[in-house]
Amino acid sequence: MRIAAMDRATDALSRTWPVLKTQLLNRVNQHSRSGADRRTLLATAKLTGLVSSNPQQATDDLLRLKYSRAEIDLVVLLLQFLPQIQSLSLERMNRRQQYFFFQKAGQAFPALALMAVAWDTPVSAISPLIERFLTPHDPVAHPTPLVTGKDLIKQLQLCPGPQIGHLLRQLQVAQAEETVTTTREALALARTLVDFGKN
């Protein structure tokens, strides 16, 4: 039944966003040449309707059936997002929450959008997220860093290390929230964060 719902959801989404259907037909493992790894995002998403909703049990079953690691990882990711999809919390997410959602979902987002609609989320509730995903330079779905780790090391006289990654993540969140929009603002915020951390 869920597989038929996914087919209907694919049709509904592709009427408004044909490019989304194209992305659903991308292979899960783009670099593999073996036939087993040529399954599409859509076909792999349909596996969620055939396996246990328990991610560990689904993993065990798919390993036994010789699915690839990429396919298993995708199914587990989709199953982990399922409660959020079913609770309709997608439409209530603020920009910060959307940023972390897209960071975790990555290129699996089209399958998540498909599952949301198949699990009775109104298309109107997921459409703002689809629009973000399909906009290449959207600061929430596809943040383009305003500064690099090298910029932080040079401009703030910092040493390479975990602090740089932490600062870069905070700057990307600030960019997603539209707190910073320029390199100058990003460096100023990073300086403030470093100074605050010293106190």
C-alpha positions in Angstrom: 0.0 0.0 0.0 2.8 2.4 0.9 4.5 1.7 -2.4 1.4 2.6 -4.4 1.2 5.8 -2.2 4.8 6.6 -3.2 3.9 6.2 -6.9 1.0 8.6 -6.5 3.2 11.0 -4.5 5.8 10.9 -7.3 3.1 11.8 -9.9 1.8 14.6 -7.7 5.3 16.1 -7.0 6.5 15.7 -10.6 3.5 17.8 -11.9 4.8 20.8 -10.1 8.5 20.0 -9.9 9.6 17.8 -12.9 13.2 18.2 -11.9 12.4 16.5 -8.5 11.3 13.3 -10.4 14.5 13.4 -12.4 16.5 13.5 -9.1 14.4 10.6 -7.7 15.6 8.6 -10.7 19.3 9.3 -9.9 21.2 6.2 -8.7 21.9 6.0 -5.0 25.5 5.2 -5.6 26.5 7.5 -8.5 30.1 6.0 -8.7 29.4 2.3 -8.8 29.4 0.4 -12.0 27.9 -2.8 -10.7 24.2 -3.7 -11.4 23.4 -4.1 -7.8 24.3 -0.5 -7.1 22.3 1.0 -9.9 19.1 1.3 -7.9 17.5 4.7 -8.0 16.7 6.9 -5.1 13.0 6.2 -5.8 13.4 2.4 -5.9 15.4 2.5 -2.7 12.9 4.8 -1.0 10.2 2.1 -1.8 12.2 -0.3 0.3 11.0 1.5 3.4 7.6 0.1 2.7 8.9 -3.5 2.5 11.2 -3.6 5.6 10.8 -3.2 9.3 10.3 0.4 10.5 13.0 -0.4 13.1 16.3 0.8 11.5 18.4 -1.9 13.1 16.1 -4.7 11.9 15.9 -3.1 8.5 19.7 -3.0 8.3 20.0 -6.7 9.3 17.4 -7.7 6.7 18.9 -5.7 3.9 22.4 -6.9 4.7 21.1 -10.5 4.5 19.5 -9.7 1.1 22.9 -8.3 -0.1 21.9 -4.7 -0.6 24.8 -2.2 -0.9 25.9 -0.1 2.0 24.7 3.1 0.2 21.2 1.7 -0.2 21.1 0.5 3.5 22.3 3.9 4.7 19.6 5.6 2.7 16.8 3.4 4.0 18.0 3.9 7.6 18.1 7.7 7.1 14.6 7.6 5.7 13.3 5.5 8.5 14.9 7.8 11.1 13.2 10.8 9.5 9.8 9.0 9.3 8.5 10.1 12.7 9.3 13.8 11.9 7.5 13.3 8.5 4.5 11.7 10.1 4.1 14.3 12.8 3.9 17.1 10.2 6.7 19.0 12.0 8.4 19.8 8.7 6.2 22.8 8.1 6.8 24.3 11.6 10.6 24.3 11.3 12.4 27.6 11.6 15.4 28.4 9.4 17.9 27.0 11.9 16.0 23.7 12.1 15.7 23.6 8.3 19.4 24.1 8.0 20.2 21.1 10.2 17.4 19.1 8.4 19.0 19.7 5.0 22.5 19.0 6.4 21.4 15.6 7.6 19.2 14.8 4.6 21.7 15.8 1.9 20.9 14.4 -1.5 18.3 12.1 0.0 15.9 15.1 0.3 13.8 14.2 -2.8 13.1 10.8 -1.3 12.1 12.5 2.0 9.8 14.8 0.2 8.3 11.9 -1.6 7.8 10.0 1.6 6.2 13.0 3.3 3.6 13.3 0.6 3.1 9.5 0.5 2.5 9.6 4.3 -0.3 12.2 3.8 1.7 15.4 4.4 0.0 18.0 2.2 2.1 19.1 -0.7 1.6 22.7 0.4 3.4 21.8 3.7 6.5 20.4 2.1 6.6 22.8 -0.9 8.7 25.5 0.8 11.4 22.9 1.6 11.2 21.6 -2.0 11.7 25.2 -3.3 14.7 25.7 -1.0 16.2 22.4 -2.1 15.7 23.2 -5.8 17.3 26.6 -5.4 21.0 26.0 -5.9 22.3 28.9 -3.8 19.7 28.8 -1.1 21.6 29.7 2.2 19.5 27.2 4.2 19.5 24.1 1.9 22.8 24.8 0.1 24.9 27.2 2.1 27.9 28.6 0.4 30.4 29.5 3.1 31.2 33.2 3.4 34.6 32.3 4.9 36.9 29.3 4.9 38.9 27.7 7.7 42.0 29.3 6.2 40.3 32.7 6.4 39.6 32.2 10.1 43.1 31.0 10.8 44.6 34.0 8.9 42.3 36.8 10.0 41.8 35.7 13.6 45.3 34.3 14.2 43.8 30.9 15.2 45.5 27.5 15.2 44.2 24.7 13.1 41.9 22.4 15.0 38.4 21.5 16.0 37.6 25.1 16.9 37.8 26.0 13.3 35.1 23.5 12.3 32.9 24.6 15.2 33.2 28.2 14.1 32.5 27.4 10.5 29.3 25.5 11.5 28.2 28.4 13.7 28.8 30.8 10.8 26.8 28.6 8.4 23.9 28.6 10.9 24.1 32.4 11.2 24.1 32.6 7.5 21.0 30.4 7.2 19.3 32.5 9.8 20.3 35.7 7.8 22.2 37.0 10.8 25.3 37.4 8.6 25.2 38.0 4.8 28.8 39.1 4.0 32.3 38.0 4.6 33.0 41.0 6.8 29.9 40.2 9.0 31.0 36.5 9.2 34.5 37.4 10.3 33.1 39.9 12.9 30.8 37.2 14.3 33.7 34.7 14.4 35.8 37.2 16.3 33.0 37.8 18.8 32.5 34.0 19.2 36.3 33.5 19.8 36.4 36.4 22.3 33.3 35.1 24.1 34.9 31.7 24.3 38.0 33.2 26.0 35.9 34.6 28.9 
